[in-house]
């Protein structure tokens, strides 16, 4: 299918089915039940899943294939957002030109930053990218206020020119982002008994783009170019002495992953047309590194899983507070209940980062290949069990 | 006129004259060994040939073109492949993938953005790579993770990776250094076979006399950065100057 082999086609299909049915899959608990707060099937969060999925897929093309760890990728995300918002302000509320400009501008920035940073490798490369990202953050936050609107962030106003659109709608409000008339915020609701499923235009638009981005990433992984990138990661000396110039290969990977980040930034702005400097902060760069490693660097599906995992925790764990805990543990005797809540308190609400940190440590120590490795181990156990059941001594597990 | 002509090369590291006035000529389709005691400048000379070091003075011409000032990948594209002292292979990749990379480098040059093509569709290159693996008796290992192989097999793979590029000159830097006897013999057999079956020019830097005398057509003895003598192997053994400088201890 589309030039992919059977295994990759299957993977793409599975991801496609999961994203298309996400509003159902992520909403397993009926409304009003105690577990409803673990539901993730609302538009805002689902959009984040796929958009940060795109961000991480792109990051993985650089980090997973070449091993160059960029610590400044959020800069491209931010640049993409600013570019998209400017397009909304000046041209039209259609998301296509906005996303296009976001990709182009972030690609140009990546070309410049990559050209300089890739003169070094290892930790020095990471530091250079971090320095660039911090410079860009500082520029966006204060120096370039006329372009970025400083700490307030870039927003749409009623005075924007919008050449191919209107500055304000008939009822005097700011127009909303759309795809040829389909508003991104539009949501269809489906009531089924106790369940409420929401189908959001913005989510489906982002999901389709993520599928395309995922498909392109698979093609890159399976291409000669991808093989050269893995060669660079494995042994740069041998690459040089095999007649290959490593620099343009790594630069191309850097620019491609920068464009993925810009695409994600453009999509973020398309869902909610504002762009702030905090999107470029180093914590945001660190987050995409976490996503990729947590999911499994160098694997195809890993970054998407990692992005989903982190965004889920960020949104769900941070919503749990002491009252919720008291409700859960109400069956315990009073003293014990208070004690349990006291122990769990630092890990929930604003402390969700602590939980994430612990999970990240556990994954890195016990599953260096990330969640994907965890899945593979489980699959292996399962297969072994099966082989035993069939009791054929000649069957060996594949691999 | 040889395919590789080294003339009047000097290289100095601080107070150490590593190479002084080295002249060397490697003829096409011969195996030329460069021997010498530790510190004679063998590796420095080799590094000057592949672009890792630039000599202070002198010239290094390959097939009429100077290699000086060119980067290693450019020199490789000119037709010089190098086998390292410790095998340099792509350890994270499978044996077949290791073989495919030089095939791509040979066909597509130093850089090509073939990001949307598929490796699986490159039937012709895969055939070429597999044929080379058959030639070096490694075909049954083609799906193995190359880092998990023995040192002898890694050397075999690295040599095959260089050969599949059809180099006009193959440089080998102590191909048997630090190897077990079995692996050494294995490597000698491989190189002998290559020499017999292909028209190839090789320059070998080697410590092990057994290796040198079973392979070389010409031998240059290097001592303290200067070529002492250049001759056919049978004359080298009896040469008193060489005995004094080098063979005295091992013969």
HADDOCK unambig.tbl for C-alpha pairs under 7 A between the chains (distance, minus, plus):
assign (segid A and resid 219 and name CA) (segid B and resid 116 and name CA) 5.71 0.50 0.50
assign (segid A and resid 220 and name CA) (segid B and resid 115 and name CA) 5.11 0.50 0.50
assign (segid A and resid 220 and name CA) (segid B and resid 116 and name CA) 5.93 0.50 0.50
assign (segid A and resid 222 and name CA) (segid B and resid 118 and name CA) 5.70 0.50 0.50
assign (segid A and resid 222 and name CA) (segid B and resid 119 and name CA) 6.11 0.50 0.50
assign (segid A and resid 223 and name CA) (segid B and resid 114 and name CA) 6.72 0.50 0.50
assign (segid A and resid 223 and name CA) (segid B and resid 115 and name CA) 5.36 0.50 0.50
assign (segid A and resid 223 and name CA) (segid B and resid 116 and name CA) 6.02 0.50 0.50
assign (segid A and resid 223 and name CA) (segid B and resid 117 and name CA) 5.14 0.50 0.50
assign (segid A and resid 223 and name CA) (segid B and resid 118 and name CA) 4.42 0.50 0.50
assign (segid A and resid 223 and name CA) (segid B and resid 119 and name CA) 5.16 0.50 0.50
assign (segid A and resid 224 and name CA) (segid B and resid 114 and name CA) 6.06 0.50 0.50
assign (segid A and resid 224 and name CA) (segid B and resid 115 and name CA) 6.61 0.50 0.50
assign (segid A and resid 224 and name CA) (segid B and resid 117 and name CA) 6.86 0.50 0.50
assign (segid A and resid 224 and name CA) (segid B and resid 118 and name CA) 6.50 0.50 0.50
assign (segid A and resid 224 and name CA) (segid B and resid 119 and name CA) 5.33 0.50 0.50
assign (segid A and resid 225 and name CA) (segid B and resid 113 and name CA) 6.19 0.50 0.50
assign (segid A and resid 225 and name CA) (segid B and resid 114 and name CA) 5.22 0.50 0.50
assign (segid A and resid 225 and name CA) (segid B and resid 115 and name CA) 4.83 0.50 0.50
assign (segid A and resid 226 and name CA) (segid B and resid 115 and name CA) 6.68 0.50 0.50
assign (segid A and resid 228 and name CA) (segid B and resid 101 and name CA) 6.95 0.50 0.50
assign (segid A and resid 231 and name CA) (segid B and resid 90 and name CA) 6.08 0.50 0.50
assign (segid A and resid 234 and name CA) (segid B and resid 90 and name CA) 5.26 0.50 0.50
assign (segid A and resid 234 and name CA) (segid B and resid 91 and name CA) 6.17 0.50 0.50
assign (segid A and resid 234 and name CA) (segid B and resid 92 and name CA) 5.73 0.50 0.50
assign (segid A and resid 235 and name CA) (segid B and resid 89 and name CA) 6.85 0.50 0.50
assign (segid A and resid 235 and name CA) (segid B and resid 90 and name CA) 5.57 0.50 0.50
assign (segid A and resid 238 and name CA) (segid B and resid 88 and name CA) 5.84 0.50 0.50
assign (segid A and resid 238 and name CA) (segid B and resid 89 and name CA) 6.34 0.50 0.50
assign (segid A and resid 240 and name CA) (segid B and resid 72 and name CA) 5.93 0.50 0.50
assign (segid A and resid 240 and name CA) (segid B and resid 73 and name CA) 4.82 0.50 0.50
assign (segid A and resid 241 and name CA) (segid B and resid 72 and name CA) 5.73 0.50 0.50
assign (segid A and resid 241 and name CA) (segid B and resid 73 and name CA) 5.42 0.50 0.50
assign (segid A and resid 241 and name CA) (segid B and resid 76 and name CA) 6.11 0.50 0.50
assign (segid A and resid 241 and name CA) (segid B and resid 81 and name CA) 6.93 0.50 0.50
assign (segid A and resid 241 and name CA) (segid B and resid 82 and name CA) 6.81 0.50 0.50
assign (segid A and resid 242 and name CA) (segid B and resid 73 and name CA) 6.41 0.50 0.50
assign (segid A and resid 242 and name CA) (segid B and resid 76 and name CA) 6.26 0.50 0.50
assign (segid A and resid 242 and name CA) (segid B and resid 102 and name CA) 5.87 0.50 0.50
assign (segid A and resid 242 and name CA) (segid B and resid 105 and name CA) 6.76 0.50 0.50
assign (segid A and resid 243 and name CA) (segid B and resid 73 and name CA) 3.84 0.50 0.50
assign (segid A and resid 243 and name CA) (segid B and resid 74 and name CA) 6.15 0.50 0.50
assign (segid A and resid 243 and name CA) (segid B and resid 76 and name CA) 4.78 0.50 0.50
assign (segid A and resid 243 and name CA) (segid B and resid 77 and name CA) 5.18 0.50 0.50
assign (segid A and resid 243 and name CA) (segid B and resid 105 and name CA) 6.03 0.50 0.50
assign (segid A and resid 243 and name CA) (segid B and resid 110 and name CA) 5.65 0.50 0.50
assign (segid A and resid 244 and name CA) (segid B and resid 73 and name CA) 5.50 0.50 0.50
assign (segid A and resid 244 and name CA) (segid B and resid 105 and name CA) 6.03 0.50 0.50
assign (segid A and resid 244 and name CA) (segid B and resid 110 and name CA) 4.20 0.50 0.50
assign (segid A and resid 244 and name CA) (segid B and resid 111 and name CA) 6.28 0.50 0.50
assign (segid A and resid 245 and name CA) (segid B and resid 73 and name CA) 6.14 0.50 0.50
assign (segid A and resid 245 and name CA) (segid B and resid 110 and name CA) 5.10 0.50 0.50
assign (segid A and resid 245 and name CA) (segid B and resid 111 and name CA) 6.03 0.50 0.50
assign (segid A and resid 248 and name CA) (segid B and resid 111 and name CA) 6.91 0.50 0.50
